[in-house]
Amino acid sequence: MNKAELRRTLLRTRQSMPTREWREKSDRICTQLQTSILLTQVKTILAYFSFRQEPDISPLFANTNCRWGFPRCVGKSLYWHSWEPNDALQVGAYGITEPLANAPHIDPAEVDLVLVPSVACDYQGYRLGYGGGYYDRLLSLPEWSEKLTMGIVFDFAYLSQIPVETWDKPLQAIVTETNFTYKGS
């Protein structure tokens, strides 16, 4: 199965999940993350707002021991802004919720961990995204290439192998509702 077919199949599976099951699995992913030693050692975390029934990690955002950053899609790039629970949000490119343009920027040097939304991840750490290449471009930049990256997927999307291109970069960790795999950098 090629990337496009695999993406369509997994997105259909994810979006057909009953809301209650989605919430329960998302909560288990949050528990995995909250109990992770990696999460207790970081100060600035880049995350995402759940879109199209991605795992919902929003309960984590109440953790005030961390600074949270979220992306804005501008052109073909992601720009990162800090966000706190009472800050305003807007719907941006592709219908994705994002911080306002005037929210404070986050410098790559400040970032300790990137929670990467994914359609699927494989046991080697490779991810299948939505096909826009935003995270591939970001993580290939020198200032981002050494950041700790963690893919967030449901168990059914954690696969033995996905198609890989030469530009794909493996993530260091993958979290599902029943599994936490850390490969290091």
N, CA and C atoms as an extended XYZ file, in Angstrom:
555
Properties=species:S:1:pos:R:3:atomname:S:1:resname:S:1:resid:I:1 pbc="F F F"
N         0.855       -1.185        0.000 N   MET     1
C         0.000        0.000        0.000 CA  MET     1
C         0.897        1.243        0.000 C   MET     1
N         0.624        2.207       -0.868 N   ASN     2
C         1.428        3.423       -0.888 CA  ASN     2
C         0.956        4.388        0.205 C   ASN     2
N         1.692        5.504        0.369 N   LYS     3
C         1.385        6.441        1.447 CA  LYS     3
C        -0.033        6.990        1.358 C   LYS     3
N        -0.453        7.382        0.156 N   ALA     4
C        -1.782        7.989       -0.008 CA  ALA     4
C        -2.890        6.997        0.374 C   ALA     4
N        -2.775        5.746       -0.067 N   GLU     5
C        -3.782        4.735        0.267 CA  GLU     5
C        -3.793        4.441        1.759 C   GLU     5
N        -2.601        4.303        2.337 N   LEU     6
C        -2.489        4.033        3.767 CA  LEU     6
C        -3.084        5.191        4.572 C   LEU     6
N        -2.764        6.408        4.166 N   ARG     7
C        -3.291        7.598        4.837 CA  ARG     7
C        -4.823        7.598        4.798 C   ARG     7
N        -5.409        7.371        3.629 N   ARG     8
C        -6.872        7.357        3.497 CA  ARG     8
C        -7.496        6.290        4.394 C   ARG     8
N        -6.923        5.087        4.377 N   THR     9
C        -7.454        3.982        5.182 CA  THR     9
C        -7.405        4.314        6.668 C   THR     9
N        -6.273        4.810        7.138 N   LEU    10
C        -6.127        5.100        8.565 CA  LEU    10
C        -6.977        6.286        9.002 C   LEU    10
N        -7.105        7.298        8.152 N   LEU    11
C        -7.954        8.437        8.501 CA  LEU    11
C        -9.419        8.011        8.578 C   LEU    11
N        -9.850        7.138        7.683 N   ARG    12
C       -11.217        6.618        7.743 CA  ARG    12
C       -11.442        5.851        9.044 C   ARG    12
N       -10.478        5.016        9.402 N   THR    13
C       -10.583        4.248       10.649 CA  THR    13
C       -10.654        5.190       11.847 C   THR    13
N        -9.774        6.178       11.872 N   ARG    14
C        -9.731        7.114       13.002 CA  ARG    14
C       -11.025        7.913       13.095 C   ARG    14
N       -11.519        8.389       11.974 N   GLN    15
C       -12.711        9.234       12.002 CA  GLN    15
C       -13.997        8.448       12.230 C   GLN    15
N       -13.950        7.132       12.074 N   SER    16
C       -15.132        6.310       12.348 CA  SER    16
C       -15.179        5.847       13.804 C   SER    16
N       -14.156        6.177       14.570 N   MET    17
C       -14.115        5.779       15.973 CA  MET    17
C       -15.215        6.515       16.750 C   MET    17
N       -16.026        5.795       17.520 N   PRO    18
C       -17.041        6.473       18.332 CA  PRO    18
C       -16.393        7.472       19.300 C   PRO    18
N       -17.089        8.565       19.546 N   THR    19
C       -16.551        9.641       20.377 CA  THR    19
C       -16.086        9.145       21.741 C   THR    19
N       -16.866        8.289       22.355 N   ARG    20
C       -16.500        7.775       23.686 CA  ARG    20
C       -15.171        7.004       23.633 C   ARG    20
N       -15.024        6.151       22.628 N   GLU    21
C       -13.783        5.383       22.464 CA  GLU    21
C       -12.605        6.322       22.195 C   GLU    21
N       -12.809        7.316       21.334 N   TRP    22
C       -11.771        8.312       21.029 CA  TRP    22
C       -11.329        9.031       22.299 C   TRP    22
N       -12.298        9.439       23.131 N   ARG    23
C       -11.995       10.155       24.370 CA  ARG    23
C       -11.215        9.247       25.330 C   ARG    23
N       -11.666        7.994       25.486 N   GLU    24
C       -10.989        7.063       26.394 CA  GLU    24
C        -9.544        6.804       25.947 C   GLU    24
N        -9.363        6.564       24.656 N   LYS    25
C        -8.010        6.305       24.142 CA  LYS    25
C        -7.137        7.549       24.259 C   LYS    25
N        -7.706        8.707       23.996 N   SER    26
C        -6.953        9.960       24.145 CA  SER    26
C        -6.527       10.165       25.602 C   SER    26
N        -7.448        9.878       26.524 N   ASP    27
C        -7.122       10.026       27.950 CA  ASP    27
C        -5.994        9.078       28.358 C   ASP    27
N        -5.994        7.860       27.801 N   ARG    28
C        -4.913        6.918       28.121 CA  ARG    28
C        -3.577        7.405       27.565 C   ARG    28
N        -3.604        8.026       26.397 N   ILE    29
C        -2.371        8.611       25.840 CA  ILE    29
C        -1.876        9.720       26.758 C   ILE    29
N        -2.790       10.552       27.244 N   CYS    30
C        -2.397       11.625       28.171 CA  CYS    30
C        -1.778       11.046       29.440 C   CYS    30
N        -2.342        9.966       29.949 N   THR    31
C        -1.776        9.314       31.134 CA  THR    31
C        -0.373        8.807       30.839 C   THR    31
N        -0.180        8.192       29.681 N   GLN    32
C         1.162        7.722       29.278 CA  GLN    32
C         2.146        8.899       29.284 C   GLN    32
N         1.715       10.011       28.729 N   LEU    33
C         2.601       11.183       28.648 CA  LEU    33
C         2.860       11.783       30.032 C   LEU    33
N         1.823       11.887       30.850 N   GLN    34
C         1.979       12.481       32.184 CA  GLN    34
C         2.921       11.683       33.066 C   GLN    34
N         2.966       10.377       32.881 N   THR    35
C         3.827        9.542       33.713 CA  THR    35
C         5.205        9.322       33.095 C   THR    35
N         5.433        9.889       31.933 N   SER    36
C         6.720        9.741       31.253 CA  SER    36
C         7.786       10.594       31.925 C   SER    36
N         8.926       10.003       32.176 N   ILE    37
C        10.060       10.749       32.740 CA  ILE    37
C        10.504       11.834       31.770 C   ILE    37
N        10.344       11.586       30.477 N   LEU    38
C        10.722       12.600       29.477 CA  LEU    38
C         9.941       13.881       29.684 C   LEU    38
N         8.655       13.765       29.974 N   LEU    39
C         7.818       14.952       30.122 CA  LEU    39
C         8.148       15.724       31.394 C   LEU    39
N         8.648       15.051       32.412 N   THR    40
C         8.975       15.749       33.655 CA  THR    40
C        10.294       16.514       33.554 C   THR    40
N        11.071       16.236       32.518 N   GLN    41
C        12.387       16.855       32.387 CA  GLN    41
C        12.424       18.009       31.385 C   GLN    41
N        11.289       18.372       30.817 N   VAL    42
C        11.281       19.406       29.782 CA  VAL    42
C        10.585       20.666       30.270 C   VAL    42
N        10.968       21.783       29.679 N   LYS    43
C        10.394       23.079       30.062 CA  LYS    43
C         9.491       23.649       28.972 C   LYS    43
N         9.880       23.490       27.707 N   THR    44
C         9.091       24.021       26.595 CA  THR    44
C         8.712       22.881       25.660 C   THR    44
N         7.406       22.699       25.490 N   ILE    45
C         6.864       21.615       24.674 CA  ILE    45
C         6.053       22.212       23.528 C   ILE    45
N         6.353       21.763       22.331 N   LEU    46
C         5.528       22.125       21.182 CA  LEU    46
C         4.498       21.022       20.988 C   LEU    46
N         3.252       21.410       20.819 N   ALA    47
C         2.162       20.440       20.742 CA  ALA    47
C         1.239       20.797       19.581 C   ALA    47
N         0.036       20.269       19.621 N   TYR    48
C        -0.947       20.516       18.574 CA  TYR    48
C        -2.339       20.465       19.190 C   TYR    48
N        -3.285       21.131       18.530 N   PHE    49
C        -4.677       21.019       18.905 CA  PHE    49
C        -5.289       19.932       18.030 C   PHE    49
N        -5.979       18.984       18.645 N   SER    50
C        -6.540       17.840       17.928 CA  SER    50
C        -7.399       18.282       16.752 C   SER    50
N        -7.206       17.597       15.634 N   PHE    51
C        -7.880       17.910       14.381 CA  PHE    51
C        -8.256       16.599       13.713 C   PHE    51
N        -9.471       16.493       13.202 N   ARG    52
C        -9.913       15.284       12.512 CA  ARG    52
C        -9.707       14.027       13.362 C   ARG    52
N       -10.079       14.135       14.611 N   GLN    53
C       -10.023       13.030       15.571 CA  GLN    53
C        -8.620       12.486       15.822 C   GLN    53
N        -7.627       13.374       15.740 N   GLU    54
C        -6.292       12.998       16.226 CA  GLU    54
C        -6.408       12.749       17.720 C   GLU    54
N        -5.471       12.022       18.316 N   PRO    55
C        -5.502       11.901       19.772 CA  PRO    55
C        -5.554       13.290       20.414 C   PRO    55
N        -6.486       13.468       21.337 N   ASP    56
C        -6.673       14.753       22.012 CA  ASP    56
C        -5.772       14.800       23.245 C   ASP    56
N        -4.757       15.617       23.183 N   ILE    57
C        -3.828       15.738       24.306 CA  ILE    57
C        -4.057       17.025       25.102 C   ILE    57
N        -5.187       17.695       24.861 N   SER    58
C        -5.451       18.982       25.520 CA  SER    58
C        -5.476       18.924       27.050 C   SER    58
N        -5.829       17.803       27.704 N   PRO    59
C        -5.747       17.798       29.163 CA  PRO    59
C        -4.329       18.107       29.691 C   PRO    59
N        -3.318       17.831       28.879 N   LEU    60
C        -1.944       18.110       29.295 CA  LEU    60
C        -1.655       19.600       29.397 C   LEU    60
N        -2.390       20.411       28.651 N   PHE    61
C        -2.081       21.838       28.559 CA  PHE    61
C        -2.315       22.590       29.861 C   PHE    61
N        -2.982       21.952       30.818 N   ALA    62
C        -3.178       22.566       32.136 CA  ALA    62
C        -1.901       22.529       32.968 C   ALA    62
N        -0.900       21.763       32.527 N   ASN    63
C         0.374       21.668       33.247 CA  ASN    63
C         1.122       22.993       33.110 C   ASN    63
N         1.120       23.763       34.177 N   THR    64
C         1.762       25.079       34.141 CA  THR    64
C         3.260       25.011       34.445 C   THR    64
N         3.782       23.823       34.687 N   ASN    65
C         5.229       23.677       34.870 CA  ASN    65
C         5.956       23.753       33.532 C   ASN    65
N         5.192       23.700       32.443 N   CYS    66
C         5.757       23.740       31.094 CA  CYS    66
C         5.258       24.972       30.371 C   CYS    66
N         6.047       25.389       29.412 N   ARG    67
C         5.602       26.402       28.456 CA  ARG    67
C         5.138       25.642       27.218 C   ARG    67
N         3.937       25.943       26.745 N   TRP    68
C         3.353       25.241       25.611 CA  TRP    68
C         3.414       26.104       24.365 C   TRP    68
N         3.777       25.486       23.260 N   GLY    69
C         3.809       26.179       21.980 CA  GLY    69
C         2.997       25.423       20.953 C   GLY    69
N         2.385       26.177       20.039 N   PHE    70
C         1.540       25.591       19.002 CA  PHE    70
C         1.870       26.218       17.660 C   PHE    70
N         1.654       25.455       16.586 N   PRO    71
C         2.043       25.955       15.271 CA  PRO    71
C         0.983       26.825       14.610 C   PRO    71
N         1.491       27.721       13.776 N   ARG    72
C         0.676       28.444       12.796 CA  ARG    72
C         1.254       28.080       11.440 C   ARG    72
N         0.388       27.683       10.526 N   CYS    73
C         0.819       27.395        9.148 CA  CYS    73
C         0.823       28.700        8.374 C   CYS    73
N         1.998       29.071        7.880 N   VAL    74
C         2.132       30.277        7.066 CA  VAL    74
C         2.893       29.872        5.814 C   VAL    74
N         2.207       29.930        4.686 N   GLY    75
C         2.826       29.460        3.452 CA  GLY    75
C         3.118       27.977        3.583 C   GLY    75
N         4.370       27.598        3.384 N   LYS    76
C         4.776       26.186        3.481 CA  LYS    76
C         5.532       25.904        4.781 C   LYS    76
N         5.444       26.816        5.758 N   SER    77
C         6.216       26.672        6.990 CA  SER    77
C         5.326       26.693        8.232 C   SER    77
N         5.861       26.144        9.309 N   LEU    78
C         5.235       26.214       10.623 CA  LEU    78
C         5.965       27.260       11.451 C   LEU    78
N         5.205       28.140       12.095 N   TYR    79
C         5.763       29.116       13.013 CA  TYR    79
C         5.159       28.816       14.371 C   TYR    79
N         5.994       28.863       15.406 N   TRP    80
C         5.576       28.421       16.732 CA  TRP    80
C         5.351       29.602       17.663 C   TRP    80
N         4.220       29.543       18.379 N   HIS    81
C         3.822       30.608       19.294 CA  HIS    81
C         3.469       29.991       20.639 C   HIS    81
N         3.794       30.717       21.708 N   SER    82
C         3.403       30.211       23.025 CA  SER    82
C         1.910       30.451       23.225 C   SER    82
N         1.321       29.619       24.060 N   TRP    83
C        -0.111       29.677       24.315 CA  TRP    83
C        -0.383       29.193       25.727 C   TRP    83
N        -1.315       29.878       26.388 N   GLU    84
C        -1.798       29.473       27.708 CA  GLU    84
C        -3.302       29.249       27.620 C   GLU    84
N        -3.869       28.449       28.527 N   PRO    85
C        -5.281       28.063       28.399 CA  PRO    85
C        -6.293       29.196       28.204 C   PRO    85
N        -6.020       30.398       28.651 N   ASN    86
C        -7.001       31.482       28.480 CA  ASN    86
C        -6.732       32.337       27.248 C   ASN    86
N        -5.680       32.033       26.489 N   ASP    87
C        -5.350       32.821       25.301 CA  ASP    87
C        -6.331       32.522       24.166 C   ASP    87
N        -6.572       33.541       23.357 N   ALA    88
C        -7.471       33.391       22.206 CA  ALA    88
C        -6.841       32.482       21.148 C   ALA    88
N        -7.695       31.857       20.366 N   LEU    89
C        -7.274       30.990       19.265 CA  LEU    89
C        -8.062       31.391       18.018 C   LEU    89
N        -7.587       30.933       16.881 N   GLN    90
C        -8.301       31.162       15.630 CA  GLN    90
C        -8.216       29.903       14.784 C   GLN    90
N        -9.081       29.818       13.799 N   VAL    91
C        -9.014       28.717       12.847 CA  VAL    91
C        -8.168       29.216       11.684 C   VAL    91
N        -7.084       28.497       11.417 N   GLY    92
C        -6.144       28.924       10.387 CA  GLY    92
C        -6.198       28.033        9.166 C   GLY    92
N        -5.058       27.914        8.530 N   ALA    93
C        -4.932       27.128        7.315 CA  ALA    93
C        -5.444       25.710        7.545 C   ALA    93
N        -6.134       25.177        6.576 N   TYR    94
C        -6.639       23.805        6.587 CA  TYR    94
C        -7.688       23.554        7.664 C   TYR    94
N        -8.217       24.622        8.287 N   GLY    95
C        -9.228       24.454        9.324 CA  GLY    95
C        -8.664       24.050       10.671 C   GLY    95
N        -7.369       24.209       10.851 N   ILE    96
C        -6.690       23.806       12.084 CA  ILE    96
C        -6.666       24.970       13.074 C   ILE    96
N        -6.992       24.688       14.329 N   THR    97
C        -6.945       25.701       15.380 CA  THR    97
C        -5.504       26.081       15.664 C   THR    97
N        -5.267       27.396       15.807 N   GLU    98
C        -3.900       27.873       16.050 CA  GLU    98
C        -3.922       29.159       16.866 C   GLU    98
N        -2.768       29.518       17.470 N   PRO    99
C        -2.679       30.777       18.202 CA  PRO    99
C        -2.823       31.967       17.244 C   PRO    99
N        -3.125       33.109       17.810 N   LEU   100
C        -3.194       34.324       17.010 CA  LEU   100
C        -1.792       34.709       16.516 C   LEU   100
N        -1.734       35.440       15.430 N   ALA   101
C        -0.452       35.838       14.830 CA  ALA   101
C         0.384       36.688       15.779 C   ALA   101
N        -0.265       37.433       16.674 N   ASN   102
C         0.490       38.301       17.586 CA  ASN   102
C         0.892       37.614       18.890 C   ASN   102
N         0.615       36.318       19.027 N   ALA   103
C         1.060       35.573       20.219 CA  ALA   103
C         2.580       35.519       20.211 C   ALA   103
N         3.209       35.481       21.388 N   PRO   104
C         4.677       35.458       21.435 CA  PRO   104
C         5.270       34.268       20.676 C   PRO   104
N         6.312       34.546       19.912 N   HIS   105
C         7.014       33.492       19.177 CA  HIS   105
C         7.862       32.658       20.126 C   HIS   105
N         8.120       31.416       19.737 N   ILE   106
C         9.026       30.553       20.489 CA  ILE   106
C        10.253       30.314       19.626 C   ILE   106
N        11.404       30.598       20.189 N   ASP   107
C        12.669       30.390       19.500 CA  ASP   107
C        13.021       28.910       19.560 C   ASP   107
N        13.510       28.332       18.457 N   PRO   108
C        13.874       26.909       18.467 CA  PRO   108
C        14.840       26.530       19.597 C   PRO   108
N        15.722       27.444       19.985 N   ALA   109
C        16.693       27.148       21.044 CA  ALA   109
C        16.020       26.866       22.382 C   ALA   109
N        14.805       27.341       22.574 N   GLU   110
C        14.085       27.164       23.836 CA  GLU   110
C        13.347       25.828       23.910 C   GLU   110
N        13.181       25.154       22.784 N   VAL   111
C        12.320       23.974       22.698 CA  VAL   111
C        13.031       22.716       23.191 C   VAL   111
N        12.342       21.971       24.062 N   ASP   112
C        12.874       20.711       24.589 CA  ASP   112
C        12.234       19.488       23.949 C   ASP   112
N        10.967       19.596       23.548 N   LEU   113
C        10.214       18.448       23.059 CA  LEU   113
C         9.184       18.907       22.038 C   LEU   113
N         9.044       18.115       20.966 N   VAL   114
C         8.016       18.365       19.951 CA  VAL   114
C         7.085       17.155       19.912 C   VAL   114
N         5.814       17.364       20.273 N   LEU   115
C         4.789       16.328       20.164 CA  LEU   115
C         4.228       16.445       18.747 C   LEU   115
N         4.463       15.419       17.938 N   VAL   116
C         4.180       15.502       16.508 CA  VAL   116
C         2.881       14.768       16.171 C   VAL   116
N         1.885       15.510       15.653 N   PRO   117
C         0.664       14.827       15.229 CA  PRO   117
C         0.982       13.939       14.034 C   PRO   117
N         0.367       12.776       13.988 N   SER   118
C         0.700       11.799       12.955 CA  SER   118
C        -0.536       11.010       12.554 C   SER   118
N        -0.592       10.619       11.297 N   VAL   119
C        -1.628        9.695       10.851 CA  VAL   119
C        -1.224        8.285       11.295 C   VAL   119
N         0.080        7.983       11.204 N   ALA   120
C         0.615        6.687       11.632 CA  ALA   120
C         2.081        6.856       11.967 C   ALA   120
N         2.603        5.919       12.736 N   CYS   121
C         4.042        5.820       13.014 CA  CYS   121
C         4.400        4.341       12.914 C   CYS   121
N         5.680        4.074       12.652 N   ASP   122
C         6.089        2.672       12.622 CA  ASP   122
C         7.113        2.397       13.710 C   ASP   122
N         7.436        1.118       13.861 N   TYR   123
C         8.313        0.682       14.946 CA  TYR   123
C         9.717        1.266       14.839 C   TYR   123
N        10.097        1.765       13.665 N   GLN   124
C        11.418        2.376       13.485 CA  GLN   124
C        11.386        3.870       13.807 C   GLN   124
N        10.199        4.409       14.079 N   GLY   125
C        10.068        5.818       14.435 CA  GLY   125
C         9.630        6.714       13.290 C   GLY   125
N         9.440        6.162       12.105 N   TYR   126
C         8.991        6.988       10.990 CA  TYR   126
C         7.508        7.284       11.130 C   TYR   126
N         7.104        8.453       10.616 N   ARG   127
C         5.709        8.861       10.721 CA  ARG   127
C         5.115        9.081        9.348 C   ARG   127
N         3.827        8.898        9.294 N   LEU   128
C         3.041        9.248        8.128 CA  LEU   128
C         2.199       10.434        8.539 C   LEU   128
N         2.397       11.560        7.864 N   GLY   129
C         1.624       12.758        8.163 CA  GLY   129
C         0.487       12.907        7.167 C   GLY   129
N         0.021       14.142        7.016 N   TYR   130
C        -1.096       14.409        6.115 CA  TYR   130
C        -0.652       14.630        4.679 C   TYR   130
N         0.646       14.693        4.435 N   GLY   131
C         1.135       14.807        3.071 CA  GLY   131
C         1.589       16.198        2.678 C   GLY   131
N         1.475       17.172        3.569 N   GLY   132
C         1.896       18.538        3.249 CA  GLY   132
C         3.381       18.785        3.442 C   GLY   132
N         4.068       17.911        4.183 N   GLY   133
C         5.503       18.036        4.390 CA  GLY   133
C         5.924       19.076        5.420 C   GLY   133
N         4.988       19.650        6.174 N   TYR   134
C         5.324       20.707        7.128 CA  TYR   134
C         6.336       20.239        8.178 C   TYR   134
N         6.068       19.097        8.797 N   TYR   135
C         6.979       18.605        9.837 CA  TYR   135
C         8.275       18.068        9.224 C   TYR   135
N         8.208       17.479        8.031 N   ASP   136
C         9.433       17.027        7.360 CA  ASP   136
C        10.363       18.206        7.108 C   ASP   136
N         9.825       19.292        6.601 N   ARG   137
C        10.648       20.487        6.350 CA  ARG   137
C        11.189       21.058        7.654 C   ARG   137
N        10.313       21.160        8.661 N   LEU   138
C        10.732       21.718        9.948 CA  LEU   138
C        11.873       20.907       10.558 C   LEU   138
N        11.688       19.597       10.651 N   LEU   139
C        12.659       18.755       11.351 CA  LEU   139
C        13.955       18.552       10.566 C   LEU   139
N        13.974       18.958        9.303 N   SER   140
C        15.215       18.863        8.528 CA  SER   140
C        16.062       20.130        8.657 C   SER   140
N        15.509       21.188        9.235 N   LEU   141
C        16.282       22.415        9.448 CA  LEU   141
C        17.286       22.200       10.576 C   LEU   141
N        18.502       22.749       10.432 N   PRO   142
C        19.549       22.519       11.446 CA  PRO   142
C        19.117       22.848       12.873 C   PRO   142
N        18.375       23.938       13.061 N   GLU   143
C        17.985       24.338       14.423 CA  GLU   143
C        16.929       23.427       15.035 C   GLU   143
N        16.319       22.549       14.242 N   TRP   144
C        15.296       21.634       14.731 CA  TRP   144
C        15.730       20.180       14.703 C   TRP   144
N        16.774       19.870       13.988 N   SER   145
C        17.129       18.471       13.719 CA  SER   145
C        17.512       17.666       14.962 C   SER   145
N        17.951       18.309       16.016 N   GLU   146
C        18.361       17.591       17.222 CA  GLU   146
C        17.322       17.633       18.345 C   GLU   146
N        16.144       18.170       18.062 N   LYS   147
C        15.100       18.251       19.092 CA  LYS   147
C        14.499       16.869       19.357 C   LYS   147
N        14.099       16.647       20.588 N   LEU   148
C        13.410       15.420       20.959 CA  LEU   148
C        12.025       15.463       20.324 C   LEU   148
N        11.709       14.436       19.542 N   THR   149
C        10.427       14.381       18.844 CA  THR   149
C         9.662       13.134       19.264 C   THR   149
N         8.348       13.298       19.433 N   MET   150
C         7.512       12.218       19.915 CA  MET   150
C         6.237       12.164       19.073 C   MET   150
N         6.016       11.036       18.404 N   GLY   151
C         4.800       10.845       17.627 CA  GLY   151
C         3.669       10.385       18.522 C   GLY   151
N         2.470       10.895       18.241 N   ILE   152
C         1.293       10.569       19.036 CA  ILE   152
C         0.273        9.906       18.107 C   ILE   152
N        -0.015        8.619       18.332 N   VAL   153
C        -0.982        7.892       17.500 CA  VAL   153
C        -1.759        6.892       18.354 C   VAL   153
N        -2.877        6.444       17.805 N   PHE   154
C        -3.613        5.359       18.447 CA  PHE   154
C        -2.954        4.032       18.068 C   PHE   154
N        -3.189        3.002       18.870 N   ASP   155
C        -2.583        1.687       18.632 CA  ASP   155
C        -2.768        1.196       17.198 C   ASP   155
N        -3.966        1.353       16.638 N   PHE   156
C        -4.211        0.821       15.293 CA  PHE   156
C        -3.341        1.497       14.236 C   PHE   156
N        -2.771        2.656       14.557 N   ALA   157
C        -1.930        3.394       13.612 CA  ALA   157
C        -0.444        3.271       13.943 C   ALA   157
N        -0.101        2.384       14.877 N   TYR   158
C         1.297        2.105       15.194 CA  TYR   158
C         1.632        0.800       14.474 C   TYR   158
N         2.344        0.924       13.373 N   LEU   159
C         2.511       -0.170       12.424 CA  LEU   159
C         3.944       -0.701       12.401 C   LEU   159
N         4.090       -1.916       11.931 N   SER   160
C         5.433       -2.494       11.836 CA  SER   160
C         6.297       -1.742       10.829 C   SER   160
N         5.679       -1.236        9.771 N   GLN   161
C         6.452       -0.502        8.764 CA  GLN   161
C         5.507        0.359        7.926 C   GLN   161
N         5.967        1.563        7.603 N   ILE   162
C         5.241        2.421        6.671 CA  ILE   162
C         6.193        2.783        5.534 C   ILE   162
N         5.654        3.182        4.383 N   PRO   163
C         6.540        3.604        3.288 CA  PRO   163
C         7.375        4.813        3.723 C   PRO   163
N         8.665        4.788        3.390 N   VAL   164
C         9.587        5.850        3.808 CA  VAL   164
C        10.242        6.466        2.578 C   VAL   164
N        10.338        7.789        2.597 N   GLU   165
C        11.035        8.539        1.546 CA  GLU   165
C        12.391        8.980        2.085 C   GLU   165
N        13.274        9.401        1.208 N   THR   166
C        14.625        9.801        1.624 CA  THR   166
C        14.617       10.988        2.578 C   THR   166
N        13.618       11.856        2.497 N   TRP   167
C        13.567       13.041        3.351 CA  TRP   167
C        12.927       12.772        4.714 C   TRP   167
N        12.326       11.613        4.907 N   ASP   168
C        11.667       11.306        6.174 CA  ASP   168
C        12.699       11.159        7.292 C   ASP   168
N        12.389       11.758        8.429 N   LYS   169
C        13.249       11.690        9.613 CA  LYS   169
C        12.527       10.889       10.699 C   LYS   169
N        13.202        9.912       11.299 N   PRO   170
C        12.527        9.157       12.365 CA  PRO   170
C        12.366       10.002       13.632 C   PRO   170
N        11.285        9.736       14.350 N   LEU   171
C        11.044       10.368       15.638 CA  LEU   171
C        11.753        9.547       16.707 C   LEU   171
N        12.060       10.176       17.838 N   GLN   172
C        12.764        9.452       18.909 CA  GLN   172
C        11.837        8.643       19.805 C   GLN   172
N        10.562        9.022       19.834 N   ALA   173
C         9.622        8.325       20.709 CA  ALA   173
C         8.254        8.260       20.042 C   ALA   173
N         7.498        7.218       20.385 N   ILE   174
C         6.129        7.050       19.904 CA  ILE   174
C         5.275        6.721       21.125 C   ILE   174
N         4.118        7.378       21.220 N   VAL   175
C         3.191        7.130       22.322 CA  VAL   175
C         1.830        6.750       21.745 C   VAL   175
N         1.284        5.651       22.270 N   THR   176
C        -0.081        5.233       21.949 CA  THR   176
C        -0.808        5.072       23.287 C   THR   176
N        -2.060        4.631       23.224 N   GLU   177
C        -2.797        4.439       24.471 CA  GLU   177
C        -2.275        3.276       25.296 C   GLU   177
N        -1.493        2.360       24.708 N   THR   178
C        -0.967        1.224       25.474 CA  THR   178
C         0.551        1.085       25.401 C   THR   178
N         1.224        1.988       24.713 N   ASN   179
C         2.644        1.790       24.460 CA  ASN   179
C         3.406        3.111       24.505 C   ASN   179
N         4.574        3.070       25.094 N   PHE   180
C         5.490        4.206       25.067 CA  PHE   180
C         6.845        3.651       24.632 C   PHE   180
N         7.303        4.049       23.448 N   THR   181
C         8.561        3.561       22.925 CA  THR   181
C         9.518        4.723       22.775 C   THR   181
N        10.680        4.628       23.396 N   TYR   182
C        11.689        5.678       23.305 CA  TYR   182
C        12.954        5.083       22.708 C   TYR   182
N        13.386        5.647       21.600 N   LYS   183
C        14.562        5.157       20.909 CA  LYS   183
C        15.792        6.041       21.143 C   LYS   183
N        15.579        7.183       21.773 N   GLY   184
C        16.692        8.117       21.947 CA  GLY   184
C        16.982        8.837       20.651 C   GLY   184
N        17.983        9.694       20.686 N   SER   185
C        18.284       10.472       19.472 CA  SER   185
C        19.543        9.975       18.817 C   SER   185
